Structures are given as structure tokens and as C-alpha cells.
Amino acid sequence: MALDIESLKKERDTLKDSLRELEADQRKLEADLKLLRQREIQTKREIEALSTLIDIHDAPKKD
């Protein structure tokens, strides 16, 4: 059985196109993940700031 070189080339090109799409999807997901991590960090900072304000308010007042 002889290999059809044109068929192999077509399959290779199809796989390359598929790989490019996957890599583009991966870059988008990585960018989305980075944004989510930044939001997580910002939210944790806000929680810490509010906790500090609550602690200051609840601390016994010195007269």
C-alpha cells in the first residue's frame, strides 16, 4: 500500500491549524485566569482593610 503524500500533507496542515486554534484558546484562558487572580488578590486586600477598620473600631478606647 503506497502512502499518498498529498493526503499526508493535508492531514499535517489540518493538525497544524488545529494546534494554532488550541494555542489561541490557551492564551485566552491564561489571560482570563490572570484577571481572576488579580480580582482575587484585590478582594483579599479589601477584606483585610475592612477587617483592620473593624478591629480599630472594636479596640478598647483609651481616655
Wavefront OBJ file of the C-alpha trace (Angstrom):
o trace
v 0.000 0.000 0.000
v 1.579 3.255 -1.113
v 1.287 6.340 1.035
v -0.478 9.243 -0.603
v 1.893 12.122 0.142
v -0.723 14.766 -0.635
v -3.114 13.164 1.828
v -0.408 13.168 4.491
v 0.408 16.814 3.830
v -3.262 17.757 4.042
v -3.624 15.928 7.357
v -0.484 17.630 8.676
v -1.808 21.060 7.676
v -5.149 20.286 9.314
v -3.367 19.328 12.530
v -1.250 22.476 12.427
v -4.392 24.596 12.069
v -5.983 22.749 14.959
v -2.885 23.311 17.081
v -2.922 27.048 16.331
v -6.546 27.228 17.463
v -5.734 25.345 20.652
v -2.810 27.635 21.388
v -5.001 30.706 20.844
v -7.619 29.262 23.207
v -4.908 28.537 25.753
v -3.596 32.116 25.615
v -7.130 33.447 26.125
v -7.694 31.146 29.090
v -4.365 32.157 30.616
v -5.322 35.828 30.260
v -8.712 35.127 31.871
v -7.003 33.268 34.708
v -4.620 36.171 35.275
v -7.567 38.572 35.542
v -9.323 36.269 38.002
v -6.187 36.032 40.138
v -5.887 39.825 40.161
v -9.528 40.117 41.244
v -8.909 37.534 43.962
v -5.899 39.469 45.289
v -7.828 42.756 45.218
v -10.768 41.189 47.067
v -8.454 39.753 49.732
v -6.865 43.191 50.189
v -10.281 44.780 50.594
v -11.273 42.151 53.160
v -8.060 42.771 55.088
v -8.596 46.537 55.010
v -12.164 46.200 56.264
v -11.064 43.777 58.977
v -8.455 46.292 60.119
v -11.052 49.065 60.274
v -13.377 46.812 62.272
v -10.543 45.905 64.663
v -9.696 49.592 65.145
v -13.332 50.397 65.852
v -13.746 47.490 68.268
v -10.472 48.131 70.124
v -10.890 49.486 73.642
v -10.686 53.239 73.596
v -8.010 54.866 75.791
v -9.154 58.023 77.534
l 1 2 3 4 5 6 7 8 9 10 11 12 13 14 15 16 17 18 19 20 21 22 23 24 25 26 27 28 29 30 31 32 33 34 35 36 37 38 39 40 41 42 43 44 45 46 47 48 49 50 51 52 53 54 55 56 57 58 59 60 61 62 63
